[in-house]
Amino acid sequence: MRKIGYLVIWVWIRMALTFYFSKIKIEGSSNVPSGKPIMFLANHQNALLDALLIATHCNRSPYFLTRSDVFKTALLKVFFEFLKMIPVYRIRDGKNSLAGNSAVFERCSQLLQRGEAILIFPEGNHSLKRRVRPLSKGFTRILFLALENNPSMDIGIVPIGVNYANAAKFPDNAALYYGKEIRVQDFFDKEDLSGSASRLKEEVYHHLKKLTTHIEEESSYEEKVHTLDRANVDYLDPVGVNQIIEKSTSPDHKKIGKGKVALKKYIFRGAFSILNFPMMIIWSKFIKPKVSEPEFLSTTRFMFALLFYPFFYLLLIAGMLMLLHWPATLIICTAHLTLNIALVKL
């Protein structure tokens, strides 16, 4: 029964993501092995959307570590546990709470020994900046604990580059790049855990920088982003963008057709706003002003659509039935939904 419930929610969220994004690009999925313990390590830009994209566009069903402050009530705790989310504690949660991570790491070790997959964002926080931040050592503690418990276990790390065209905007494009597997045992030395952790962190960091756009110099970050944006580079192609950054050359500015593209976007957005006028009012007047961090803007917008659009269409159907018969109501509502999807995709 639990598996059926999880599958229903998985399908619901995956379908919603398909409708929410104009495009979702998946590369390197063949790099994900089956039938063995795996730890996915991904860069973290866009709050919960990063985890949802990976969980629904992967040939494994991973557990994933989530900041503990989202487990605020007993009901939320039960729900998030159902979704394979495991709370992890940070220093901002209080020094005393950090002791709870020992039990979390032990649980993750046991999951790996059962051949499960775990998703962790080793940067420790999220940021919209197009760069991979220094990695925390928490993931190495979990991996090494598992190997200490079972030295013969073959654990793999699969790095994932999470990329967005413009993470805070809607509609947006996203891309997941699954990197080649890193064998943990090749870096594990029981007599030198500190050195092992440093070497493994550096290896993962090296891979992540290739799988997503990485602007190394913080001092010139804004200038480089402005240059790349003006050139209209494809952020869903991190290899190409990183080559431009490494060569320190100014990319060719793609001006041809920009005016027409911008006009088309304004027309489509205007049509979408008219079709969804009540929802747009609720979002812009009551929900969006309460989002304090830009990193949470897209996740909040997605969750708003995920939860409220079913009620929106139920109310639309009920209202139409007061004026029309079932066939006409079904045709109009289906056309409305189809046009909405088309406007997002275009």
C-alpha positions in Angstrom: 0.0 0.0 0.0 2.9 2.3 0.8 4.5 1.7 -2.6 1.2 2.5 -4.3 0.8 5.7 -2.4 4.4 6.7 -3.1 3.9 5.9 -6.8 0.7 8.1 -7.0 2.5 11.1 -5.5 5.6 10.4 -7.7 3.4 10.5 -10.8 1.6 13.6 -9.6 4.8 15.5 -8.9 6.5 14.4 -12.1 3.5 15.4 -14.2 3.3 18.8 -12.4 7.1 19.4 -13.1 6.5 18.6 -16.8 3.8 21.2 -16.9 5.7 23.7 -14.8 9.0 23.7 -16.9 9.1 24.6 -20.5 11.8 22.0 -20.9 13.5 19.4 -18.8 16.7 18.0 -20.2 18.3 14.8 -18.8 21.9 13.8 -19.7 24.0 10.8 -18.5 21.2 8.8 -16.9 23.0 5.7 -18.1 25.8 6.5 -15.6 23.5 5.6 -12.7 24.1 1.9 -11.8 21.3 -0.3 -10.5 21.4 -2.9 -7.8 24.1 -1.4 -5.7 24.4 1.3 -2.9 24.6 4.8 -4.5 25.0 8.3 -3.1 23.9 11.1 -5.4 25.7 14.4 -4.7 24.3 17.4 -6.4 24.8 21.2 -6.5 22.0 23.1 -4.8 20.5 26.2 -6.4 16.7 26.0 -6.3 15.6 24.7 -2.9 13.1 21.8 -3.0 12.8 21.8 -6.8 16.4 20.4 -7.1 15.4 17.4 -5.0 12.0 16.9 -6.8 13.6 17.0 -10.2 16.2 14.4 -9.3 13.7 12.2 -7.5 11.3 12.1 -10.4 13.9 11.9 -13.3 16.1 9.1 -12.1 16.1 5.3 -12.5 16.6 4.9 -8.7 14.2 5.9 -5.9 16.5 7.8 -3.5 16.1 8.9 0.1 17.2 12.4 0.5 18.5 14.5 3.5 16.5 17.6 4.1 16.9 20.5 6.5 15.2 19.6 9.8 13.2 22.8 10.1 10.7 21.7 7.5 9.6 18.8 9.8 7.7 21.3 12.0 4.7 19.2 13.0 3.9 15.6 13.5 1.8 15.5 10.4 4.5 17.0 8.2 7.0 14.6 9.7 4.9 11.6 8.8 4.3 13.0 5.3 7.9 13.8 4.6 9.0 10.4 5.9 6.6 8.8 3.5 8.4 10.7 0.7 11.7 9.3 1.9 12.9 12.5 3.3 15.3 12.3 6.3 15.9 15.4 8.5 19.4 16.6 9.0 20.4 19.1 11.6 22.5 22.3 11.1 24.2 24.6 13.5 21.4 27.2 13.2 19.0 24.6 14.6 21.0 24.8 17.9 24.2 23.0 19.0 22.3 20.5 21.0 20.3 19.3 17.9 23.6 18.4 16.1 23.8 15.3 18.3 20.8 14.0 16.4 22.9 13.7 13.2 24.7 10.7 14.6 21.5 8.7 14.4 20.8 10.2 10.9 24.2 9.1 9.7 23.8 5.6 11.1 20.4 5.3 9.4 22.0 6.4 6.1 24.7 3.8 6.6 22.1 1.1 7.1 20.3 2.2 3.9 23.4 2.0 1.9 24.1 -1.5 3.3 20.6 -2.5 2.0 21.6 -1.3 -1.5 19.5 1.9 -1.4 20.3 5.2 -3.0 20.7 8.5 -1.0 20.6 12.0 -2.3 22.6 14.7 -0.5 23.4 18.4 -1.4 27.0 18.6 0.0 27.2 22.4 -0.3 25.1 22.5 2.8 22.8 25.4 1.6 21.3 26.7 -1.6 22.2 29.7 -3.7 21.0 31.0 -7.1 24.6 31.9 -8.0 26.0 29.9 -10.9 29.0 28.4 -9.1 29.7 25.3 -7.0 30.4 26.3 -3.4 32.8 24.5 -1.0 31.5 21.1 0.1 30.8 20.0 3.7 32.3 16.8 5.0 29.0 15.3 6.2 28.6 13.0 3.2 32.1 11.5 3.7 31.2 10.6 7.3 28.2 8.6 6.1 30.1 6.8 3.4 33.0 5.9 5.7 30.7 4.8 8.4 29.1 2.4 6.0 32.5 1.1 4.9 33.6 0.7 8.5 30.5 -1.4 9.2 31.0 -3.4 6.0 34.5 -3.0 4.5 33.7 -5.2 1.4 30.7 -3.1 0.3 31.0 -1.5 -3.1 29.6 2.1 -2.8 29.3 4.4 -5.7 29.0 8.2 -5.9 27.1 9.7 -8.8 27.6 13.5 -9.1 24.7 15.5 -10.5 24.8 18.9 -12.1 21.5 20.7 -11.6 21.1 23.6 -14.2 18.5 26.2 -14.8 18.1 28.8 -17.4 16.7 31.3 -14.9 15.8 29.6 -11.6 13.6 32.3 -10.1 11.5 32.9 -13.2 8.5 31.1 -14.7 8.4 29.3 -17.0 11.9 28.1 -16.8 14.1 25.4 -18.4 16.0 22.8 -16.4 18.7 20.2 -17.0 20.2 17.4 -15.0 23.6 16.0 -15.8 24.5 12.7 -14.2 28.3 12.3 -14.0 30.4 9.2 -14.1 30.4 7.0 -11.0 33.1 7.6 -8.4 34.1 4.4 -6.5 34.3 5.3 -2.8 36.6 2.4 -1.9 39.3 4.0 -4.1 39.5 6.9 -1.7 38.9 5.2 1.6 41.8 4.6 4.0 40.8 3.6 7.5 44.1 4.8 8.9 43.8 8.2 7.3 40.1 9.2 7.5 40.8 13.0 7.4 43.0 12.6 4.2 40.4 10.3 2.7 37.6 12.8 3.3 39.7 15.6 1.7 40.6 13.6 -1.4 37.0 12.5 -1.9 35.6 16.0 -1.4 38.1 17.4 -3.9 37.2 14.6 -6.5 33.4 15.3 -6.1 34.0 19.1 -6.3 36.0 18.6 -9.5 33.2 16.6 -11.1 30.4 19.0 -10.0 32.2 22.0 -11.5 32.1 20.3 -14.9 28.4 19.3 -14.7 27.0 22.8 -14.0 28.0 26.4 -14.9 30.9 27.4 -12.5 32.1 30.9 -12.2 35.2 30.6 -9.9 36.1 34.3 -9.2 33.6 35.8 -6.8 35.0 39.3 -7.3 34.1 39.4 -10.9 31.0 37.1 -10.7 28.3 39.8 -11.5 30.3 41.0 -14.4 30.8 37.6 -15.9 27.1 36.7 -15.5 26.1 40.0 -17.1 28.3 39.2 -20.1 26.9 35.6 -20.4 23.3 36.9 -20.1 23.8 39.5 -22.8 25.2 36.8 -25.1 22.1 34.7 -24.4 24.2 31.6 -23.7 22.5 28.3 -23.1 22.8 27.5 -19.4 21.5 24.0 -20.1 24.8 23.3 -21.7 27.3 23.8 -18.8 30.2 22.3 -20.8 29.9 25.0 -23.5 29.4 27.8 -21.0 32.3 26.7 -18.8 34.6 26.7 -21.9 33.7 30.3 -22.6 34.4 31.2 -18.9 37.7 29.3 -18.9 38.9 31.0 -22.1 37.9 34.4 -20.7 36.6 35.4 -24.1 33.5 37.4 -24.8 30.8 35.1 -26.3 29.2 36.2 -29.5 26.0 38.2 -28.9 23.0 36.6 -30.5 21.0 39.6 -31.5 19.2 38.1 -34.5 15.5 37.7 -33.8 15.8 38.8 -30.1 13.1 41.5 -30.6 10.7 39.1 -32.1 11.4 36.5 -29.4 10.8 39.0 -26.6 7.6 40.2 -28.2 6.3 36.6 -28.5 7.1 36.0 -24.8 5.2 39.1 -23.7 2.2 38.0 -25.8 2.3 34.4 -24.4 2.7 35.7 -20.8 -0.2 38.1 -21.3 -2.4 35.3 -22.6 -1.4 33.0 -19.7 -2.2 35.8 -17.2 -5.7 36.3 -18.7 -6.5 32.6 -18.8 -5.4 32.2 -15.1 -6.5 35.6 -13.8 -7.8 34.4 -10.4 -4.7 32.3 -9.7 -2.4 35.1 -10.8 -4.1 37.5 -8.3 -3.8 35.0 -5.4 -0.1 34.4 -6.2 1.0 38.0 -6.7 -1.0 39.6 -3.9 -1.0 37.0 -1.1 1.7 34.3 -1.7 4.6 35.9 -3.5 5.0 38.9 -1.0 5.6 36.3 1.8 8.6 34.7 0.1 11.6 36.3 1.8 14.4 34.5 -0.1 14.7 34.5 -3.9 15.9 30.9 -3.7 12.5 29.8 -2.4 10.5 31.7 -5.0 10.3 29.0 -7.7 9.7 26.2 -5.1 6.9 28.2 -3.5 5.4 29.0 -6.9 5.5 25.3 -7.9 4.0 24.1 -4.6 1.2 26.7 -5.0 0.4 25.4 -8.5 0.7 21.8 -7.4 -1.8 22.2 -4.6 -4.2 24.9 -5.8 -4.6 24.2 -9.5 -6.7 21.0 -8.9 -9.1 23.1 -6.9 -9.0 25.8 -9.5 -10.2 23.4 -12.2 -12.8 21.8 -9.9 -14.3 25.2 -9.3 -14.1 26.0 -13.0 -15.9 22.7 -13.8 -18.6 23.4 -11.2 -19.1 26.9 -12.5 -19.4 25.8 -16.1 -21.9 23.0 -15.2 -24.2 25.7 -13.8 -24.4 27.1 -17.3 -23.6 24.2 -19.7 -24.0 20.5 -20.0 -21.2 17.9 -19.3 -19.9 17.6 -22.9 -19.5 21.4 -23.4 -17.9 21.8 -19.9 -15.4 19.0 -20.6 -14.4 20.4 -24.0 -13.9 23.9 -22.6 -12.0 22.8 -19.5 -9.8 20.5 -21.6 -9.1 23.3 -24.1 -8.2 25.6 -21.2 -5.7 23.1 -19.7 -4.2 22.3 -23.1 -3.8 26.0 -23.9 -2.1 26.6 -20.5 0.4 23.8 -21.2 1.1 25.1 -24.7 1.8 28.6 -23.5 4.2 27.3 -20.9 6.0 25.1 -23.4 6.2 27.8 -26.0 
